[in-house]
Amino acid sequence: MNGWISVMIATFICVSFYKLSSSSSNLLLSC
């Protein structure tokens, strides 16, 4: 269960960076 929550949090962070960043290279580095 904790692992699943961690995956959801990581996905949310990546989505947040995607919305804040317009550069594909920065997105790849963030994730």
C-alpha positions as CSV (number, residue, x, y, z in Angstrom):
1,M,0.0,0.0,0.0
2,N,2.8,2.4,0.9
3,G,4.5,1.6,-2.4
4,W,1.3,2.5,-4.3
5,I,1.0,5.8,-2.5
6,S,4.6,6.6,-3.3
7,V,3.9,6.0,-7.0
8,M,0.9,8.3,-6.9
9,I,3.0,11.0,-5.2
10,A,5.8,10.6,-7.7
11,T,3.3,10.8,-10.6
12,F,1.7,14.0,-9.1
13,I,5.1,15.6,-8.8
14,C,6.0,14.8,-12.4
15,V,2.7,16.2,-13.6
16,S,3.3,19.4,-11.6
17,F,6.7,19.8,-13.2
18,Y,5.2,19.2,-16.6
19,K,2.6,21.9,-16.1
20,L,5.3,24.4,-14.8
21,S,7.9,23.6,-17.4
22,S,7.7,24.2,-21.1
23,S,11.0,22.4,-21.9
24,S,11.0,18.7,-22.6
25,S,14.6,18.3,-21.4
26,N,13.7,19.9,-18.0
27,L,10.8,17.5,-17.7
28,L,13.0,14.5,-18.3
29,L,15.5,15.7,-15.7
30,S,12.7,16.3,-13.2
31,C,11.2,12.8,-13.6
